[in-house]
Amino acid sequence: MEVSESGLSTPAYNRGNGGNLTIDTLNLTVENGAVISTSTFGAGNGGNMLVNATDSIILSQSREDSPFGTGLGTNTILGTGNAGNLEINTGSLLVEQGAGITSSSGIEARDLVLPSLGHGGNLIINASDSVKVISASTDPPNSRSVIVAGTVGSGDGGDLTINTPQLIIQG
């Protein structure tokens, strides 16, 4: 499955809760500004996301003309609802060139901080081979590749768990 310059989303914009999102595939590539999200922007809670990619997941290539990086996210943004949890099961996971995986209370988007009162979700990554988070992107400049379960608002951040025999983080 390839998602490029577009996205999949089950958002919550007001009081209602967002839906859950499940992806079952052999390989998943998310690139060139694409976003897969179950985020909330209001009082409703965001849905949970489950990604099962038997062989691999590649997140790559953020775009300069987009305020958000390429990636997977279950965030609460500018609201009071709680973020959903994000679980990833795969053989290998590569996050590169400014892409990210986030389950946070509030987000940082380029030069903006978008806080939230809701709690961030838990982020669990199970990779039977490896997890690699590699290099900052030069396009757009200073866009770092990240895996985050945190907070930039007053809501609590979630927990981050990575289960893999090989974890490589380099920049």
NUFI-833352 format. One record per atom (N, C-alpha, C, O): atom name; x, y, z. Coordinates in pm, whole numbers, always signed. Atoms other than C-alpha are relative to their C-alpha. Last residue first. Layout:
// residues N
@site: CA	u: X	v: Y	w: Z
...
This chain:
// residues 171
@site: N	u: +39	v: -125	w: +61
@site: CA	u: +2094	v: +1220	w: +1238
@site: C	u: +113	v: +68	w: -61
@site: O	u: +97	v: +176	w: -117
@site: N	u: -115	v: -79	w: +43
@site: CA	u: +2101	v: +866	w: +1358
@site: C	u: -46	v: +124	w: -73
@site: O	u: -149	v: +125	w: -141
@site: N	u: +41	v: -140	w: +7
@site: CA	u: +1867	v: +645	w: +1557
@site: C	u: +124	v: +78	w: -39
@site: O	u: +222	v: +81	w: +35
@site: N	u: -103	v: -89	w: +51
@site: CA	u: +1901	v: +270	w: +1507
@site: C	u: -58	v: +139	w: -11
@site: O	u: -158	v: +161	w: -78
@site: N	u: +49	v: -138	w: +4
@site: CA	u: +1699	v: +19	w: +1711
@site: C	u: +117	v: +90	w: -41
@site: O	u: +220	v: +94	w: +26
@site: N	u: -97	v: -98	w: +47
@site: CA	u: +1766	v: -353	w: +1647
@site: C	u: -66	v: +137	w: -13
@site: O	u: -158	v: +155	w: -93
@site: N	u: -139	v: +43	w: -31
@site: CA	u: +1601	v: -647	w: +1828
@site: C	u: +105	v: +103	w: -42
@site: O	u: +218	v: +100	w: +7
@site: N	u: -72	v: +39	w: +121
@site: CA	u: +1267	v: -462	w: +1836
@site: C	u: +139	v: -51	w: +38
@site: O	u: +195	v: -6	w: +138
@site: N	u: -49	v: +136	w: -14
@site: CA	u: +999	v: -367	w: +2090
@site: C	u: +64	v: -42	w: -132
@site: O	u: -6	v: -62	w: -232
@site: N	u: -55	v: +53	w: +125
@site: CA	u: +946	v: +10	w: +2110
@site: C	u: +59	v: -138	w: +31
@site: O	u: +151	v: -150	w: +111
@site: N	u: -60	v: +132	w: -15
@site: CA	u: +716	v: +146	w: +2381
@site: C	u: +47	v: -47	w: -136
@site: O	u: -31	v: -51	w: -231
@site: N	u: -64	v: +48	w: +123
@site: CA	u: +625	v: +516	w: +2408
@site: C	u: +68	v: -133	w: +31
@site: O	u: +152	v: -140	w: +121
@site: N	u: -120	v: +82	w: -14
@site: CA	u: +379	v: +623	w: +2680
@site: C	u: +50	v: -43	w: -137
@site: O	u: -29	v: -60	w: -230
@site: N	u: +16	v: +144	w: -14
@site: CA	u: +130	v: +906	w: +2640
@site: C	u: +133	v: -70	w: +18
@site: O	u: +238	v: -5	w: +24
@site: N	u: -43	v: +80	w: +113
@site: CA	u: +173	v: +1278	w: +2702
@site: C	u: -24	v: -148	w: +27
@site: O	u: -41	v: -187	w: +143
@site: N	u: -109	v: +95	w: -19
@site: CA	u: -30	v: +1460	w: +2964
@site: C	u: +33	v: -69	w: -132
@site: O	u: -55	v: -92	w: -215
@site: N	u: +40	v: +140	w: -13
@site: CA	u: -242	v: +1758	w: +2864
@site: C	u: +121	v: -90	w: +16
@site: O	u: +230	v: -56	w: -30
@site: N	u: +15	v: +30	w: -142
@site: CA	u: -113	v: +2111	w: +2932
@site: C	u: -52	v: -142	w: +23
@site: O	u: -58	v: -186	w: +137
@site: N	u: +110	v: -73	w: -61
@site: CA	u: +27	v: +2156	w: +2584
@site: C	u: -9	v: -35	w: +147
@site: O	u: +90	v: -79	w: +207
@site: N	u: -42	v: -140	w: +12
@site: CA	u: +344	v: +2053	w: +2401
@site: C	u: -112	v: +89	w: +53
@site: O	u: -111	v: +210	w: +31
@site: N	u: +96	v: -108	w: -18
@site: CA	u: +306	v: +1689	w: +2505
@site: C	u: +68	v: +135	w: -26
@site: O	u: +183	v: +156	w: +13
@site: N	u: -36	v: -107	w: -93
@site: CA	u: +471	v: +1360	w: +2427
@site: C	u: -109	v: +103	w: +14
@site: O	u: -225	v: +77	w: -16
@site: N	u: +121	v: +8	w: -83
@site: CA	u: +455	v: +1028	w: +2245
@site: C	u: +25	v: +102	w: +110
@site: O	u: +83	v: +69	w: +213
@site: N	u: +31	v: -80	w: -118
@site: CA	u: +705	v: +1095	w: +1967
@site: C	u: -132	v: -42	w: +64
@site: O	u: -233	v: -58	w: -4
@site: N	u: +103	v: +85	w: -57
@site: CA	u: +892	v: +906	w: +1691
@site: C	u: -30	v: +61	w: +136
@site: O	u: +58	v: +67	w: +222
@site: N	u: +28	v: +19	w: -142
@site: CA	u: +1086	v: +1161	w: +1491
@site: C	u: -99	v: -114	w: +23
@site: O	u: -179	v: -150	w: -63
@site: N	u: +78	v: +123	w: -8
@site: CA	u: +1257	v: +1251	w: +1161
@site: C	u: -19	v: -34	w: +147
@site: O	u: +77	v: -27	w: +225
@site: N	u: -58	v: +122	w: -56
@site: CA	u: +1376	v: +1608	w: +1179
@site: C	u: -96	v: -117	w: -9
@site: O	u: -218	v: -100	w: -1
@site: N	u: +114	v: +85	w: -32
@site: CA	u: +1280	v: +1897	w: +951
@site: C	u: +53	v: -136	w: +44
@site: O	u: +107	v: -211	w: -38
@site: N	u: +15	v: +19	w: -145
@site: CA	u: +1570	v: +2141	w: +967
@site: C	u: -124	v: -79	w: +40
@site: O	u: -172	v: -66	w: +152
@site: N	u: -115	v: -6	w: -88
@site: CA	u: +1538	v: +2245	w: +600
@site: C	u: -40	v: -22	w: +146
@site: O	u: -148	v: +19	w: +188
@site: N	u: -35	v: -133	w: -47
@site: CA	u: +1232	v: +2130	w: +402
@site: C	u: +117	v: -4	w: +98
@site: O	u: +141	v: -106	w: +163
@site: N	u: +112	v: -59	w: +72
@site: CA	u: +1391	v: +1973	w: +206
@site: C	u: -130	v: -50	w: +60
@site: O	u: -173	v: -160	w: +25
@site: N	u: -50	v: -128	w: +52
@site: CA	u: +1722	v: +1910	w: +384
@site: C	u: -109	v: +72	w: -78
@site: O	u: -93	v: +189	w: -112
@site: N	u: +25	v: -28	w: +140
@site: CA	u: +1556	v: +1642	w: +596
@site: C	u: +64	v: +132	w: -39
@site: O	u: +66	v: +226	w: +40
@site: N	u: +85	v: -116	w: +18
@site: CA	u: +1707	v: +1531	w: +923
@site: C	u: -16	v: +22	w: -150
@site: O	u: +70	v: -16	w: -230
@site: N	u: -29	v: -128	w: +63
@site: CA	u: +1854	v: +1190	w: +918
@site: C	u: -110	v: +105	w: +5
@site: O	u: -229	v: +77	w: -6
@site: N	u: -122	v: -46	w: +65
@site: CA	u: +1745	v: +839	w: +1010
@site: C	u: -15	v: +139	w: -56
@site: O	u: -113	v: +169	w: -124
@site: N	u: +40	v: -141	w: +11
@site: CA	u: +1501	v: +674	w: +1248
@site: C	u: +125	v: +72	w: -48
@site: O	u: +222	v: +86	w: +26
@site: N	u: -103	v: -97	w: +37
@site: CA	u: +1548	v: +299	w: +1200
@site: C	u: -63	v: +138	w: -13
@site: O	u: -160	v: +156	w: -87
@site: N	u: +58	v: -134	w: +7
@site: CA	u: +1342	v: +27	w: +1370
@site: C	u: +115	v: +96	w: -26
@site: O	u: +213	v: +97	w: +48
@site: N	u: -69	v: -123	w: -40
@site: CA	u: +1452	v: -331	w: +1307
@site: C	u: -93	v: +121	w: -5
@site: O	u: -195	v: +122	w: -73
@site: N	u: -136	v: -14	w: +53
@site: CA	u: +1368	v: -699	w: +1250
@site: C	u: +68	v: +127	w: +52
@site: O	u: +168	v: +118	w: +123
@site: N	u: -75	v: +125	w: -20
@site: CA	u: +1058	v: -814	w: +1444
@site: C	u: +143	v: +7	w: -50
@site: O	u: +227	v: -72	w: -7
@site: N	u: -67	v: +25	w: +127
@site: CA	u: +920	v: -460	w: +1476
@site: C	u: +92	v: -120	w: +17
@site: O	u: +189	v: -114	w: +93
@site: N	u: -55	v: +135	w: -3
@site: CA	u: +661	v: -396	w: +1748
@site: C	u: +58	v: -29	w: -137
@site: O	u: -15	v: -41	w: -235
@site: N	u: -58	v: +48	w: +125
@site: CA	u: +593	v: -25	w: +1797
@site: C	u: +60	v: -137	w: +25
@site: O	u: +147	v: -154	w: +111
@site: N	u: -68	v: +128	w: -12
@site: CA	u: +358	v: +97	w: +2070
@site: C	u: +48	v: -43	w: -137
@site: O	u: -31	v: -49	w: -232
@site: N	u: -57	v: +39	w: +128
@site: CA	u: +249	v: +461	w: +2102
@site: C	u: +82	v: -127	w: +22
@site: O	u: +179	v: -128	w: +98
@site: N	u: -117	v: +86	w: -12
@site: CA	u: +18	v: +560	w: +2388
@site: C	u: +43	v: -45	w: -139
@site: O	u: -40	v: -66	w: -227
@site: N	u: +21	v: +145	w: -1
@site: CA	u: -217	v: +850	w: +2331
@site: C	u: +130	v: -75	w: +21
@site: O	u: +239	v: -17	w: +16
@site: N	u: -56	v: +73	w: +113
@site: CA	u: -173	v: +1215	w: +2426
@site: C	u: -26	v: -149	w: +14
@site: O	u: -48	v: -198	w: +124
@site: N	u: -116	v: +86	w: -23
@site: CA	u: -407	v: +1371	w: +2682
@site: C	u: +46	v: -66	w: -129
@site: O	u: -35	v: -100	w: -215
@site: N	u: +23	v: +144	w: -7
@site: CA	u: -639	v: +1660	w: +2601
@site: C	u: +130	v: -77	w: +20
@site: O	u: +239	v: -23	w: +3
@site: N	u: +31	v: +33	w: -139
@site: CA	u: -567	v: +2026	w: +2684
@site: C	u: -21	v: -150	w: +18
@site: O	u: -11	v: -201	w: +130
@site: N	u: +128	v: +63	w: -25
@site: CA	u: -394	v: +2089	w: +2352
@site: C	u: -17	v: -23	w: +149
@site: O	u: +81	v: -35	w: +222
@site: N	u: +19	v: +75	w: -124
@site: CA	u: -110	v: +2296	w: +2213
@site: C	u: -139	v: -62	w: +11
@site: O	u: -227	v: -37	w: -71
@site: N	u: +145	v: +11	w: -9
@site: CA	u: -38	v: +2391	w: +1849
@site: C	u: -32	v: -84	w: +123
@site: O	u: -38	v: -207	w: +113
@site: N	u: +31	v: +92	w: -108
@site: CA	u: +322	v: +2514	w: +1839
@site: C	u: -151	v: +3	w: +17
@site: O	u: -208	v: +109	w: +43
@site: N	u: +120	v: -16	w: -81
@site: CA	u: +409	v: +2666	w: +1503
@site: C	u: -3	v: -101	w: +114
@site: O	u: +42	v: -215	w: +98
@site: N	u: -25	v: -106	w: -97
@site: CA	u: +747	v: +2713	w: +1332
@site: C	u: -118	v: +24	w: +92
@site: O	u: -119	v: +123	w: +166
@site: N	u: -95	v: -98	w: +50
@site: CA	u: +734	v: +2378	w: +1149
@site: C	u: +26	v: +105	w: +108
@site: O	u: +83	v: +71	w: +212
@site: N	u: +7	v: +7	w: +145
@site: CA	u: +439	v: +2197	w: +1303
@site: C	u: +81	v: +115	w: -57
@site: O	u: +37	v: +230	w: -59
@site: N	u: -83	v: -105	w: +59
@site: CA	u: +487	v: +2124	w: +1672
@site: C	u: -3	v: -22	w: -150
@site: O	u: +28	v: -131	w: -198
@site: N	u: -107	v: +33	w: +94
@site: CA	u: +202	v: +1919	w: +1811
@site: C	u: +82	v: +124	w: -33
@site: O	u: +37	v: +237	w: -15
@site: N	u: -55	v: -115	w: +72
@site: CA	u: -49	v: +1914	w: +2093
@site: C	u: +109	v: -47	w: -94
@site: O	u: +161	v: -157	w: -81
@site: N	u: +90	v: -108	w: -40
@site: CA	u: -102	v: +1622	w: +2329
@site: C	u: +58	v: +127	w: -56
@site: O	u: +155	v: +181	w: -4
@site: N	u: -35	v: -106	w: -95
@site: CA	u: +86	v: +1355	w: +2140
@site: C	u: -118	v: +87	w: +39
@site: O	u: -222	v: +89	w: -27
@site: N	u: +123	v: +16	w: -76
@site: CA	u: +74	v: +1030	w: +1946
@site: C	u: +14	v: +94	w: +119
@site: O	u: +58	v: +53	w: +226
@site: N	u: +31	v: -77	w: -120
@site: CA	u: +333	v: +1087	w: +1677
@site: C	u: -133	v: -42	w: +62
@site: O	u: -229	v: -74	w: -9
@site: N	u: +110	v: +76	w: -60
@site: CA	u: +516	v: +896	w: +1403
@site: C	u: -28	v: +68	w: +133
@site: O	u: +62	v: +80	w: +216
@site: N	u: +15	v: +25	w: -142
@site: CA	u: +738	v: +1112	w: +1186
@site: C	u: -117	v: -89	w: +34
@site: O	u: -208	v: -111	w: -46
@site: N	u: +128	v: +65	w: -31
@site: CA	u: +884	v: +1200	w: +847
@site: C	u: -9	v: -29	w: +150
@site: O	u: +90	v: -20	w: +222
@site: N	u: +97	v: -91	w: -61
@site: CA	u: +1165	v: +1454	w: +808
@site: C	u: -135	v: -61	w: +32
@site: O	u: -223	v: +11	w: +79
@site: N	u: +19	v: -123	w: +77
@site: CA	u: +1380	v: +1259	w: +561
@site: C	u: -114	v: +86	w: +53
@site: O	u: -196	v: +136	w: -24
@site: N	u: -112	v: -78	w: +52
@site: CA	u: +1350	v: +919	w: +731
@site: C	u: -46	v: +128	w: -67
@site: O	u: -165	v: +147	w: -94
@site: N	u: +51	v: -137	w: -6
@site: CA	u: +1139	v: +679	w: +937
@site: C	u: +114	v: +90	w: -42
@site: O	u: +217	v: +95	w: +26
@site: N	u: -96	v: -105	w: +36
@site: CA	u: +1213	v: +314	w: +850
@site: C	u: -73	v: +133	w: +1
@site: O	u: -173	v: +151	w: -69
@site: N	u: +57	v: -135	w: +4
@site: CA	u: +1023	v: +30	w: +1020
@site: C	u: +112	v: +98	w: -30
@site: O	u: +214	v: +100	w: +40
@site: N	u: -95	v: -111	w: -13
@site: CA	u: +1106	v: -337	w: +968
@site: C	u: -74	v: +132	w: -18
@site: O	u: -169	v: +143	w: -95
@site: N	u: -134	v: +58	w: +0
@site: CA	u: +907	v: -657	w: +1023
@site: C	u: +104	v: +108	w: +21
@site: O	u: +182	v: +102	w: +115
@site: N	u: -65	v: +15	w: +131
@site: CA	u: +583	v: -488	w: +1122
@site: C	u: +131	v: -78	w: +15
@site: O	u: +175	v: -108	w: +126
@site: N	u: -58	v: +134	w: +3
@site: CA	u: +330	v: -423	w: +1398
@site: C	u: +57	v: -23	w: -139
@site: O	u: -15	v: -17	w: -238
@site: N	u: -60	v: +38	w: +128
@site: CA	u: +241	v: -60	w: +1475
@site: C	u: +65	v: -137	w: +16
@site: O	u: +143	v: -159	w: +108
@site: N	u: -78	v: +124	w: -7
@site: CA	u: +5	v: +46	w: +1754
@site: C	u: +46	v: -38	w: -139
@site: O	u: -33	v: -39	w: -234
@site: N	u: -55	v: +41	w: +129
@site: CA	u: -125	v: +401	w: +1795
@site: C	u: +86	v: -123	w: +21
@site: O	u: +182	v: -120	w: +98
@site: N	u: -127	v: +73	w: -4
@site: CA	u: -352	v: +500	w: +2084
@site: C	u: +41	v: -40	w: -140
@site: O	u: -43	v: -55	w: -229
@site: N	u: +8	v: +145	w: -2
@site: CA	u: -620	v: +765	w: +2049
@site: C	u: +138	v: -61	w: +11
@site: O	u: +239	v: +8	w: +1
@site: N	u: -47	v: +70	w: +119
@site: CA	u: -572	v: +1129	w: +2141
@site: C	u: -22	v: -149	w: +16
@site: O	u: -23	v: -201	w: +128
@site: N	u: -123	v: +80	w: -14
@site: CA	u: -785	v: +1279	w: +2416
@site: C	u: +36	v: -67	w: -132
@site: O	u: -52	v: -105	w: -210
@site: N	u: +13	v: +145	w: +14
@site: CA	u: -1038	v: +1555	w: +2357
@site: C	u: +134	v: -68	w: +11
@site: O	u: +238	v: -7	w: -10
@site: N	u: +3	v: +60	w: -134
@site: CA	u: -982	v: +1906	w: +2494
@site: C	u: -16	v: -151	w: -6
@site: O	u: -4	v: -218	w: +97
@site: N	u: +129	v: +38	w: -56
@site: CA	u: -881	v: +2079	w: +2173
@site: C	u: +13	v: -56	w: +140
@site: O	u: +118	v: -49	w: +202
@site: N	u: +81	v: -118	w: -29
@site: CA	u: -603	v: +2262	w: +1989
@site: C	u: -137	v: -33	w: +60
@site: O	u: -231	v: +44	w: +43
@site: N	u: -54	v: -126	w: +48
@site: CA	u: -458	v: +1935	w: +1851
@site: C	u: -100	v: +112	w: +28
@site: O	u: -211	v: +109	w: -26
@site: N	u: +105	v: -94	w: -36
@site: CA	u: -500	v: +1590	w: +2005
@site: C	u: +58	v: +139	w: -25
@site: O	u: +163	v: +174	w: +28
@site: N	u: -28	v: -113	w: -86
@site: CA	u: -277	v: +1348	w: +1817
@site: C	u: -128	v: +72	w: +43
@site: O	u: -233	v: +59	w: -20
@site: N	u: +123	v: +4	w: -80
@site: CA	u: -304	v: +1001	w: +1666
@site: C	u: +15	v: +109	w: +105
@site: O	u: +41	v: +79	w: +222
@site: N	u: +26	v: -76	w: -122
@site: CA	u: -44	v: +1034	w: +1392
@site: C	u: -135	v: -24	w: +61
@site: O	u: -236	v: -38	w: -8
@site: N	u: +113	v: +63	w: -66
@site: CA	u: +133	v: +852	w: +1108
@site: C	u: -24	v: +76	w: +129
@site: O	u: +71	v: +108	w: +201
@site: N	u: -2	v: +93	w: -111
@site: CA	u: +370	v: +1039	w: +882
@site: C	u: -131	v: -60	w: +42
@site: O	u: -233	v: -49	w: -26
@site: N	u: +49	v: +131	w: +40
@site: CA	u: +481	v: +1302	w: +635
@site: C	u: -6	v: -91	w: +122
@site: O	u: +87	v: -90	w: +203
@site: N	u: -90	v: +95	w: +64
@site: CA	u: +537	v: +1635	w: +801
@site: C	u: -72	v: -127	w: -42
@site: O	u: -184	v: -154	w: +1
@site: N	u: -17	v: +125	w: -73
@site: CA	u: +281	v: +1902	w: +871
@site: C	u: +90	v: -95	w: -78
@site: O	u: +89	v: -96	w: -201
@site: N	u: -39	v: -30	w: -137
@site: CA	u: +292	v: +2266	w: +759
@site: C	u: +24	v: -126	w: +83
@site: O	u: +88	v: -119	w: +188
@site: N	u: +98	v: +50	w: -96
@site: CA	u: +298	v: +2155	w: +393
@site: C	u: +45	v: +31	w: +142
@site: O	u: +162	v: +10	w: +174
@site: N	u: +124	v: -76	w: +12
@site: CA	u: +475	v: +2346	w: +112
@site: C	u: -111	v: -49	w: +95
@site: O	u: -225	v: -4	w: +85
@site: N	u: -19	v: -137	w: -45
@site: CA	u: +821	v: +2222	w: +216
@site: C	u: -130	v: +80	w: -2
@site: O	u: -147	v: +171	w: +78
@site: N	u: +8	v: -102	w: +106
@site: CA	u: +718	v: +1859	w: +179
@site: C	u: +12	v: +139	w: +60
@site: O	u: -43	v: +167	w: +166
@site: N	u: +94	v: -108	w: -31
@site: CA	u: +823	v: +1568	w: +399
@site: C	u: +6	v: +104	w: -109
@site: O	u: +100	v: +109	w: -188
@site: N	u: +14	v: -120	w: +84
@site: CA	u: +1001	v: +1278	w: +233
@site: C	u: -113	v: +93	w: +41
@site: O	u: -224	v: +85	w: -12
@site: N	u: -110	v: -72	w: +62
@site: CA	u: +977	v: +934	w: +396
@site: C	u: -48	v: +127	w: -70
@site: O	u: -162	v: +135	w: -114
@site: N	u: +53	v: -136	w: -7
@site: CA	u: +781	v: +689	w: +609
@site: C	u: +111	v: +92	w: -46
@site: O	u: +220	v: +92	w: +12
@site: N	u: -94	v: -107	w: +33
@site: CA	u: +862	v: +328	w: +516
@site: C	u: -76	v: +132	w: +5
@site: O	u: -176	v: +149	w: -65
@site: N	u: +62	v: -131	w: +5
@site: CA	u: +681	v: +33	w: +676
@site: C	u: +109	v: +101	w: -28
@site: O	u: +213	v: +101	w: +39
@site: N	u: -68	v: -126	w: -29
@site: CA	u: +790	v: -324	w: +616
@site: C	u: -93	v: +120	w: -3
@site: O	u: -200	v: +118	w: -64
@site: N	u: -142	v: -13	w: +36
@site: CA	u: +717	v: -695	w: +586
@site: C	u: +62	v: +131	w: +46
@site: O	u: +159	v: +131	w: +122
@site: N	u: -76	v: +122	w: -23
@site: CA	u: +388	v: -784	w: +761
@site: C	u: +150	v: +18	w: -26
@site: O	u: +231	v: -21	w: +58
@site: N	u: -68	v: +11	w: +129
@site: CA	u: +241	v: -435	w: +775
@site: C	u: +102	v: -112	w: +14
@site: O	u: +209	v: -92	w: +72
@site: N	u: -65	v: +130	w: +14
@site: CA	u: -16	v: -426	w: +1056
@site: C	u: +57	v: -7	w: -141
@site: O	u: -18	v: -21	w: -237
@site: N	u: -64	v: +22	w: +129
@site: CA	u: -111	v: -68	w: +1147
@site: C	u: +74	v: -133	w: +6
@site: O	u: +168	v: -149	w: +83
@site: N	u: -75	v: +126	w: -1
@site: CA	u: -362	v: -12	w: +1427
@site: C	u: +54	v: -21	w: -140
@site: O	u: -23	v: -26	w: -237
@site: N	u: -53	v: +44	w: +128
@site: CA	u: -490	v: +342	w: +1489
@site: C	u: +81	v: -128	w: +21
@site: O	u: +165	v: -135	w: +110
@site: N	u: -124	v: +77	w: -5
@site: CA	u: -717	v: +441	w: +1777
@site: C	u: +43	v: -37	w: -141
@site: O	u: -40	v: -50	w: -231
@site: N	u: +6	v: +145	w: +10
@site: CA	u: -978	v: +711	w: +1734
@site: C	u: +137	v: -64	w: +16
@site: O	u: +239	v: +4	w: +9
@site: N	u: -48	v: +56	w: +126
@site: CA	u: -954	v: +1069	w: +1858
@site: C	u: -8	v: -151	w: +3
@site: O	u: -6	v: -211	w: +110
@site: N	u: -126	v: +75	w: -3
@site: CA	u: -1168	v: +1179	w: +2150
@site: C	u: +37	v: -50	w: -139
@site: O	u: -50	v: -83	w: -220
@site: N	u: +10	v: +145	w: +19
@site: CA	u: -1433	v: +1447	w: +2111
@site: C	u: +137	v: -65	w: +4
@site: O	u: +239	v: -1	w: -22
@site: N	u: +29	v: +64	w: -128
@site: CA	u: -1387	v: +1794	w: +2260
@site: C	u: -12	v: -152	w: -11
@site: O	u: +1	v: -222	w: +89
@site: N	u: +108	v: -57	w: -81
@site: CA	u: -1219	v: +1942	w: +1953
@site: C	u: -14	v: -73	w: +132
@site: O	u: +85	v: -118	w: +190
@site: N	u: -18	v: -145	w: +0
@site: CA	u: -936	v: +1893	w: +1703
@site: C	u: -104	v: +69	w: +87
@site: O	u: -120	v: +191	w: +80
@site: N	u: +116	v: -77	w: -43
@site: CA	u: -894	v: +1516	w: +1732
@site: C	u: +36	v: +148	w: +8
@site: O	u: +147	v: +184	w: +48
@site: N	u: -16	v: -108	w: -96
@site: CA	u: -645	v: +1303	w: +1539
@site: C	u: -134	v: +66	w: +36
@site: O	u: -233	v: +53	w: -36
@site: N	u: +127	v: +11	w: -74
@site: CA	u: -698	v: +968	w: +1370
@site: C	u: -4	v: +108	w: +107
@site: O	u: -45	v: +82	w: +220
@site: N	u: +27	v: -63	w: -129
@site: CA	u: -429	v: +1024	w: +1107
@site: C	u: -137	v: -38	w: +57
@site: O	u: -233	v: -59	w: -16
@site: N	u: +105	v: +91	w: -44
@site: CA	u: -249	v: +890	w: +801
@site: C	u: -26	v: +36	w: +145
@site: O	u: +65	v: +32	w: +227
@site: N	u: +27	v: +17	w: -143
@site: CA	u: -52	v: +1174	w: +644
@site: C	u: -111	v: -102	w: +17
@site: O	u: -212	v: -99	w: -54
@site: N	u: +121	v: +74	w: -34
@site: CA	u: +109	v: +1216	w: +300
@site: C	u: -11	v: -19	w: +152
@site: O	u: +90	v: -28	w: +222
@site: N	u: +101	v: -84	w: -64
@site: CA	u: +367	v: +1491	w: +252
@site: C	u: -127	v: -72	w: +39
@site: O	u: -218	v: -9	w: +94
@site: N	u: +24	v: -124	w: +74
@site: CA	u: +588	v: +1309	w: -1
@site: C	u: -117	v: +81	w: +57
@site: O	u: -204	v: +127	w: -18
@site: N	u: -107	v: -88	w: +47
@site: CA	u: +570	v: +963	w: +148
@site: C	u: -52	v: +129	w: -59
@site: O	u: -171	v: +145	w: -88
@site: N	u: +66	v: -129	w: -14
@site: CA	u: +380	v: +689	w: +330
@site: C	u: +107	v: +104	w: -32
@site: O	u: +210	v: +110	w: +36
@site: N	u: -86	v: -115	w: +27
@site: CA	u: +488	v: +340	w: +222
@site: C	u: -85	v: +126	w: +10
@site: O	u: -188	v: +137	w: -57
@site: N	u: +63	v: -132	w: -4
@site: CA	u: +320	v: +34	w: +372
@site: C	u: +106	v: +105	w: -24
@site: O	u: +208	v: +109	w: +46
@site: N	u: -94	v: -112	w: -11
@site: CA	u: +415	v: -327	w: +293
@site: C	u: -81	v: +130	w: +1
@site: O	u: -184	v: +140	w: -64
@site: N	u: -133	v: +60	w: +3
@site: CA	u: +224	v: -657	w: +332
@site: C	u: +107	v: +107	w: +24
@site: O	u: +195	v: +89	w: +107
@site: N	u: -65	v: +4	w: +131
@site: CA	u: -100	v: -490	w: +436
@site: C	u: +134	v: -72	w: +11
@site: O	u: +184	v: -95	w: +121
@site: N	u: -63	v: +132	w: +10
@site: CA	u: -354	v: -460	w: +718
@site: C	u: +56	v: -12	w: -141
@site: O	u: -18	v: -10	w: -239
@site: N	u: -62	v: +29	w: +128
@site: CA	u: -450	v: -101	w: +807
@site: C	u: +69	v: -136	w: +11
@site: O	u: +152	v: -158	w: +99
@site: N	u: -83	v: +120	w: +3
@site: CA	u: -693	v: -27	w: +1089
@site: C	u: +51	v: -21	w: -141
@site: O	u: -25	v: -15	w: -238
@site: N	u: -56	v: +25	w: +133
@site: CA	u: -841	v: +316	w: +1165
@site: C	u: +92	v: -121	w: +9
@site: O	u: +186	v: -122	w: +89
@site: N	u: -125	v: +75	w: +1
@site: CA	u: -1070	v: +387	w: +1461
@site: C	u: +44	v: -25	w: -143
@site: O	u: -39	v: -24	w: -235
@site: N	u: +3	v: +145	w: +18
@site: CA	u: -1335	v: +654	w: +1436
@site: C	u: +138	v: -62	w: +8
@site: O	u: +239	v: +8	w: -2
@site: N	u: -50	v: +46	w: +129
@site: CA	u: -1329	v: +1004	w: +1579
@site: C	u: -4	v: -152	w: -6
@site: O	u: -7	v: -218	w: +98
@site: N	u: -128	v: +70	w: +2
@site: CA	u: -1545	v: +1092	w: +1877
@site: C	u: +38	v: -40	w: -141
@site: O	u: -49	v: -69	w: -223
@site: N	u: +3	v: +143	w: +32
@site: CA	u: -1821	v: +1351	w: +1860
@site: C	u: +140	v: -59	w: -4
@site: O	u: +238	v: +11	w: -27
@site: N	u: +28	v: +80	w: -119
@site: CA	u: -1788	v: +1684	w: +2039
@site: C	u: +0	v: -150	w: -26
@site: O	u: +26	v: -229	w: +65
@site: N	u: +81	v: -70	w: -98
@site: CA	u: -1618	v: +1884	w: +1762
@site: C	u: -20	v: -90	w: +121
@site: O	u: +79	v: -133	w: +182
@site: N	u: -12	v: -145	w: +5
@site: CA	u: -1366	v: +1807	w: +1490
@site: C	u: -79	v: +73	w: +106
@site: O	u: -56	v: +192	w: +128
@site: N	u: +111	v: -53	w: -81
@site: CA	u: -1295	v: +1436	w: +1540
@site: C	u: +18	v: +151	w: +4
@site: O	u: +121	v: +200	w: +51
@site: N	u: -15	v: -104	w: -103
@site: CA	u: -1078	v: +1294	w: +1263
@site: C	u: -127	v: +25	w: +82
@site: O	u: -237	v: -13	w: +43
@site: N	u: +128	v: +16	w: -70
@site: CA	u: -1082	v: +959	w: +1076
@site: C	u: -1	v: +101	w: +115
@site: O	u: +8	v: +62	w: +231
@site: N	u: +27	v: -67	w: -126
@site: CA	u: -808	v: +1025	w: +819
@site: C	u: -137	v: -37	w: +55
@site: O	u: -233	v: -53	w: -21
@site: N	u: +113	v: +74	w: -54
@site: CA	u: -627	v: +876	w: +522
@site: C	u: -26	v: +59	w: +137
@site: O	u: +68	v: +83	w: +213
@site: N	u: +12	v: +51	w: -134
@site: CA	u: -393	v: +1096	w: +325
@site: C	u: -122	v: -84	w: +25
@site: O	u: -213	v: -93	w: -58
@site: N	u: +142	v: +6	w: -34
@site: CA	u: -255	v: +1261	w: +16
@site: C	u: -13	v: -53	w: +142
@site: O	u: +80	v: -39	w: +222
@site: N	u: +61	v: -131	w: +23
@site: CA	u: +80	v: +1348	w: -143
@site: C	u: -150	v: +2	w: +31
@site: O	u: -225	v: +79	w: -29
@site: N	u: -91	v: -106	w: +39
@site: CA	u: +175	v: +977	w: -147
@site: C	u: -79	v: +127	w: -30
@site: O	u: -178	v: +124	w: -103
@site: N	u: +74	v: -125	w: -18
@site: CA	u: +11	v: +677	w: +21
@site: C	u: +99	v: +113	w: -27
@site: O	u: +198	v: +127	w: +45
@site: N	u: -79	v: -124	w: +8
@site: CA	u: +140	v: +339	w: -97
@site: C	u: -92	v: +120	w: +11
@site: O	u: -194	v: +129	w: -57
@site: N	u: +86	v: -117	w: +0
@site: CA	u: +0	v: +0	w: +0
@site: C	u: +90	v: +122	w: +0
@site: O	u: +183	v: +132	w: +80
